[in-house]
């Protein structure tokens, strides 16, 4: 049933995520571990040379370095930097909190600050996530409107849609225009391009001002916009900048736009991943089990199955749970379909049944012809046929 399909989808996703993490750990370990070992060897040599040159013990030097690490956590650096907790610094900090970036270069050190952060972040993060969701809805609306306009222009060029915008009654393409929705893959492509443009423009600003390489700037943009927030590179931390006010405003705008676009892109990619999981589950399912299941449900005479199952080639962005809707989920699992699908797939049978019920209720003789037997209701199948027979008995009693 539907619950079993959801459980299978959940378990498959969990397995894929674990495998993805294991592969990522292996790759990062192979790339970064040699560099870490080389850096540790160089540091040990420097410590040895420093203690020998200044006649210090390794224990005293390590104690001093631990004290500096504690000062570094509080925001103290060797080079001059701006105060971490002035108003502009605090505003930058709360921006990283509510956006869930959390660089880690500034953290509250007092008990009062930590307690306030818990309640402040609880409301702020929830409100910002709501803002991102509303932004995604409006962004999808704009993209859908633009793509629908382009689709209408293509239909007008082909001559299917009149230039005055009125629909022709004989054209199926025009009739489907009202319910037309953009494909999730097109929306994903548009969001990818938008995120790339914002990242490239932001990197062009960070490279000369922060003194980073262009690649490091792109790396910072992804880490910040995706709300990962490692904290190894953090913008707007120097004590002085050229056009400082303008730069901080641009930094705020780029981070806001980047987080919104990447968040929207993550949501769309999750839809694609969900469809990929559904495809994998279909491929892993045993064909023999499907045949047995079909035989089982066809043998149940009181279950009405749909006549035609439509193939869904284009996945719509507004139907982000494709193959999880009530109709498609029931069709795939073999459960009883809804009344809407019943009416759509059994119009002829319902028309014949309605005629028979009307004739029986009005007292007309009930004819058991070969045509009436073929419709499947005159033989006493299902609750509707029982009602039909009851009406026939009432008419006989009269």
Order of alpha helices (4+ residues) and beta strands (2+ residues): alpha-alpha-alpha-alpha-alpha-alpha-alpha-alpha-alpha-alpha-alpha-alpha-alpha-alpha
